[in-house]
Amino acid sequence: MPAQELLDQASKGGWASVGRFPLVRDGYFFRANPEDLYSGGQQAQVPLLAGWNSEELGWQALLGRDEPTPENYRKVLEKLYGARAEEALKLYPGTTREEVIQSATDMAGDRFIAYSTWKWSELHGKTSGTHVYRYLYARPRPAARGQNAPAARGAVHSAEIEYALGNLALMNDVYPWTDDDHQVSATMQNYFANFIKKADPNGPGLPEWPAIPKVMHLDVQSRVQPDTTRARYLFLDQFLSHR
């Protein structure tokens, strides 16, 4: 089969139409829908370390070119959630411009990748009999050299990769890395290396990282916090699950 025909078939009903990565159940790697596999405990019974960033997408992903006003924000929620828009507003409040920016940022990131990662880790924790370690990566990168744009509000999508791999100054001189950035990088590397070696991120000199429901906030002062987002994901689960 020609490569272009394969690409055309793969894009039908998938990324091109709904803006999400399509899933191929090949009968070998994915023998069934992943949610069904995890719900039934048919996945690999091994510990899991997973998380997401504090600004996976910006508020513009939700509001587009509209100003982040409470009125515009409410219109978006009404379009997305209809009669349940008020419920969404309680979970993602938007009574001021600043609150709209933060909530729209949270919702955009949740709908993009945070909810699905939460769902994955939740199911694995329930059916694997092993530990799940969840994190929120919150260290914003510095503003790029030679640009007038301000630094990001939070950690944007993929910003954690160079920290986790220890590639700050070695591979990327676009950003003026600080001692704090190198500290975050060292902390992440130690956690991840520990997990790779012994299926547990904890080790000497690191803040204790318990399994879920607690969440490790990875930042200059990494710390464990209670999960305050569960209600958001339970709400989204009713709209985004089984799609």
C-alpha positions as CSV (number, residue, x, y, z in Angstrom):
1,M,0.0,0.0,0.0
2,P,1.4,3.4,-0.9
3,A,2.5,5.6,2.0
4,Q,0.1,8.4,1.1
5,E,-2.8,6.0,1.2
6,L,-1.8,4.9,4.7
7,L,-1.6,8.5,5.8
8,D,-5.0,9.3,4.3
9,Q,-6.6,6.3,6.1
10,A,-4.9,7.1,9.4
11,S,-6.2,10.7,9.4
12,K,-9.9,9.8,8.8
13,G,-11.8,10.4,12.0
14,G,-8.7,11.2,13.9
15,W,-6.4,14.1,14.2
16,A,-7.5,15.9,11.1
17,S,-11.2,15.9,12.1
18,V,-11.2,16.3,15.9
19,G,-7.8,17.7,16.8
20,R,-6.8,14.6,18.8
21,F,-4.3,11.9,18.2
22,P,-6.1,8.9,16.6
23,L,-5.8,5.4,18.2
24,V,-5.1,2.3,16.2
25,R,-6.1,-1.0,17.9
26,D,-3.7,-3.3,16.1
27,G,-4.6,-6.5,18.0
28,Y,-1.0,-6.8,19.1
29,F,0.2,-3.8,21.1
30,F,-3.3,-2.5,21.6
31,R,-5.5,-5.6,21.8
32,A,-8.5,-3.5,22.8
33,N,-9.4,0.1,23.8
34,P,-6.7,1.2,26.3
35,E,-9.4,2.3,28.8
36,D,-10.9,-1.2,28.8
37,L,-7.5,-2.8,29.1
38,Y,-6.6,-0.7,32.1
39,S,-10.1,-1.0,33.7
40,G,-9.7,-4.8,33.5
41,G,-6.2,-4.8,34.9
42,Q,-4.7,-6.3,31.7
43,Q,-1.9,-3.8,31.5
44,A,1.7,-4.4,32.7
45,Q,1.6,-4.7,36.4
46,V,4.4,-2.3,37.1
47,P,4.8,1.0,39.0
48,L,4.0,4.2,37.0
49,L,5.4,7.7,37.2
50,A,3.4,10.3,35.2
51,G,2.4,13.9,35.3
52,W,1.8,17.1,33.3
53,N,2.9,20.7,33.2
54,S,1.2,23.7,34.7
55,E,0.6,25.5,31.4
56,E,0.3,22.8,28.8
57,L,-1.7,25.2,26.7
58,G,-2.4,28.9,27.1
59,W,-5.8,30.5,27.6
60,Q,-5.9,31.5,24.0
61,A,-6.4,27.8,23.0
62,L,-9.8,28.1,24.6
63,L,-10.8,31.7,23.9
64,G,-9.0,32.2,20.6
65,R,-8.7,35.9,19.7
66,D,-11.4,36.9,22.1
67,E,-10.5,39.0,25.2
68,P,-10.3,37.0,28.4
69,T,-13.4,38.6,29.9
70,P,-15.9,36.8,32.1
71,E,-18.5,37.3,29.4
72,N,-16.5,35.7,26.7
73,Y,-15.3,33.0,29.0
74,R,-18.9,32.1,29.9
75,K,-19.9,31.9,26.2
76,V,-17.1,29.3,25.6
77,L,-18.2,27.2,28.6
78,E,-21.8,27.3,27.5
79,K,-20.8,26.1,24.0
80,L,-18.7,23.3,25.5
81,Y,-20.9,22.2,28.3
82,G,-24.4,23.5,27.6
83,A,-26.7,23.2,30.6
84,R,-23.8,22.2,32.8
85,A,-21.8,25.4,32.1
86,E,-22.5,26.7,35.7
87,E,-21.0,23.5,37.1
88,A,-17.9,24.1,34.9
89,L,-17.7,27.7,36.2
90,K,-17.6,26.4,39.8
91,L,-14.6,24.2,38.9
92,Y,-13.0,26.7,36.6
93,P,-14.1,30.1,38.0
94,G,-13.9,33.3,35.9
95,T,-15.2,36.4,37.6
96,T,-12.2,38.6,36.8
97,R,-9.8,38.9,33.9
98,E,-7.0,37.3,35.9
99,E,-9.2,34.5,37.0
100,V,-10.4,33.9,33.5
101,I,-6.8,33.7,32.2
102,Q,-5.8,31.2,34.9
103,S,-9.0,29.0,34.6
104,A,-8.9,29.1,30.8
105,T,-5.2,28.0,30.9
106,D,-6.1,25.2,33.3
107,M,-9.0,24.0,31.2
108,A,-7.1,24.2,28.0
109,G,-4.3,22.1,29.5
110,D,-6.8,19.7,31.1
111,R,-8.6,19.1,27.8
112,F,-5.4,18.7,25.9
113,I,-3.3,16.3,28.0
114,A,-3.8,16.6,31.8
115,Y,-7.1,14.9,32.0
116,S,-6.0,11.9,29.9
117,T,-2.9,11.5,31.9
118,W,-4.9,11.7,35.1
119,K,-7.3,9.0,33.7
120,W,-4.4,6.8,32.8
121,S,-2.8,7.1,36.2
122,E,-6.1,6.7,38.1
123,L,-7.0,3.5,36.3
124,H,-3.5,2.1,36.7
125,G,-3.5,2.8,40.4
126,K,-6.9,1.0,40.8
127,T,-6.1,-2.1,38.9
128,S,-2.4,-2.7,38.9
129,G,-1.8,-3.3,42.6
130,T,1.4,-1.1,42.3
131,H,2.4,2.4,43.2
132,V,1.6,5.4,41.0
133,Y,3.7,8.6,41.4
134,R,2.0,11.7,40.0
135,Y,3.7,15.1,39.5
136,L,2.8,18.6,38.4
137,Y,5.8,20.3,36.7
138,A,5.6,24.0,37.5
139,R,9.0,25.6,36.7
140,P,8.6,28.2,33.9
141,R,11.5,28.6,31.5
142,P,13.2,32.0,31.5
143,A,12.3,34.4,28.7
144,A,14.3,33.6,25.6
145,R,17.4,35.7,24.9
146,G,16.9,38.7,22.7
147,Q,13.1,38.6,22.9
148,N,10.8,41.2,24.4
149,A,8.1,38.7,25.2
150,P,7.7,38.0,28.9
151,A,8.4,34.6,30.3
152,A,5.6,32.1,30.4
153,R,3.2,32.1,33.3
154,G,3.8,28.4,33.9
155,A,5.6,25.4,32.5
156,V,4.5,25.1,28.9
157,H,4.1,21.8,27.0
158,S,7.4,19.9,26.7
159,A,9.4,22.5,28.7
160,E,10.3,19.9,31.3
161,I,12.2,17.7,28.8
162,E,15.6,19.5,28.8
163,Y,15.4,19.7,32.6
164,A,14.7,16.0,33.0
165,L,17.5,15.1,30.6
166,G,20.0,17.5,32.1
167,N,20.5,19.4,28.8
168,L,20.1,23.0,29.9
169,A,23.4,24.6,29.1
170,L,24.8,21.7,27.1
171,M,22.2,21.7,24.4
172,N,20.2,24.9,24.5
173,D,21.6,28.3,24.9
174,V,18.4,30.1,23.8
175,Y,17.4,30.6,27.4
176,P,19.5,32.3,30.1
177,W,19.4,29.4,32.6
178,T,19.8,30.3,36.3
179,D,21.1,28.4,39.3
180,D,17.4,27.7,40.1
181,D,16.9,26.1,36.7
182,H,19.9,23.8,37.2
183,Q,18.6,22.9,40.7
184,V,15.2,21.9,39.2
185,S,17.1,19.9,36.6
186,A,19.2,18.0,39.2
187,T,16.1,17.2,41.3
188,M,14.2,15.8,38.3
189,Q,17.2,13.8,37.1
190,N,17.6,12.2,40.5
191,Y,13.9,11.4,40.9
192,F,13.7,9.9,37.4
193,A,16.9,7.9,37.7
194,N,15.8,6.5,41.0
195,F,12.5,5.4,39.4
196,I,14.2,3.8,36.5
197,K,16.6,1.9,38.7
198,K,14.2,0.8,41.5
199,A,10.6,1.7,40.4
200,D,10.6,4.3,43.2
201,P,11.6,8.0,42.7
202,N,12.7,8.5,46.3
203,G,16.3,8.7,47.4
204,P,18.8,10.5,49.6
205,G,18.6,14.3,49.6
206,L,15.2,14.5,47.9
207,P,11.8,15.5,49.3
208,E,9.8,12.4,50.0
209,W,7.5,11.6,47.1
210,P,4.5,9.5,48.2
211,A,2.2,7.6,45.8
212,I,-1.2,9.0,44.8
213,P,-3.4,10.6,45.8
214,K,-0.7,13.1,46.8
215,V,1.0,15.1,44.0
216,M,4.7,16.1,43.8
217,H,5.0,19.7,42.6
218,L,8.3,19.9,40.8
219,D,9.8,23.4,41.1
220,V,12.7,25.2,42.7
221,Q,11.2,24.1,46.1
222,S,9.8,20.8,45.1
223,R,7.0,19.8,47.5
224,V,4.2,17.3,47.9
225,Q,0.6,18.7,48.0
226,P,-2.8,17.3,48.2
227,D,-4.7,16.6,44.9
228,T,-6.9,19.7,44.5
229,T,-7.9,18.9,40.9
230,R,-9.8,15.6,41.2
231,A,-13.3,17.2,40.9
232,R,-12.2,18.9,37.6
233,Y,-11.2,15.6,36.1
234,L,-14.3,13.7,37.3
235,F,-16.3,16.4,35.6
236,L,-14.4,16.2,32.3
237,D,-14.5,12.4,32.5
238,Q,-18.2,12.6,31.7
239,F,-17.6,14.5,28.5
240,L,-14.2,13.2,27.3
241,S,-14.3,9.5,28.2
242,H,-15.1,6.8,25.6
243,R,-14.5,9.2,22.7
